[in-house]
Amino acid sequence: MILKEINGKTPVIGEGTFVAENATLTGEVEIGRNCSIWYGAVLRGDVGAIRIGDNSNVQDGAVLHGTLGVSETVLGEHVSVGHNAVVHGARIGNDVLIGMGSVIMDNAIVPDGTVIAAGAVVLADSVLEPGIYAGIPAKKVREGSERITKMAHDNAAGYLEYKDWHK
C-alpha cells in the first residue's frame, strides 16, 4: 500500500483491517477495525479528514476525498463503498450500500439503512431520508425498511469474509 504523511498527519489503520497492496492512503485518514480497503482505492485525507467506522469496506477503484475548508468524509459502520464510487466530503451513516460508480458530493448526508444505486449522483448539500436512491440527480425510488437495512449490512458482512482471503 502507499501510505503517505501529509502536513504531519499519517493514516491510522485499525486492527484486523486489510489494505490492498496498491491502495493509496494519505494524510488524515482513520480506518476502524475489521475494514477492507481494496485494490486501487484512494483515500486522500490531504484537504479534509476521512474517518471510516468498523466493518466497512471501500472497494476497488473507489475514491474518498473532500474539499479544503468545506467538507470531510465520514463513513459509519457496516458501510460498503462500491467499485469506482466517489465519496467527496459526505457523511454516510451505518448500514449503507453505495453502489458501483455512484458519486456522493460535498456535505451530502446519507442516513443509516440507505442504498445508493449504481451510477447515481447525490448532489452537494443533499440531506437524504432512509431508502433506495437512483438516477442523476439521485431520487428516492423506495422507502427505507428493515429489509433494505439488512441488505446493506449483509453486503458489508460479506466483505469481512472476503478480506481474509486476500491477507
Buried (B, 14 or more C-beta within 10 A) or exposed (E): BEEBEBEEBBBEBBEBBBBBEEBBBBBBBBBBBBBBBBEBBBBBBBBBBBBBBBBBBBBBBBBBBBBEEEBBBBBBBBBBBBBBBBBBBBBBBBBBBBBBBBBBBBBBBBBBBBBBBBBBBBBBEBEBEBBBBBEEEBEBEBEBEEEBBEBBBEBBBEBBEEBEEEE
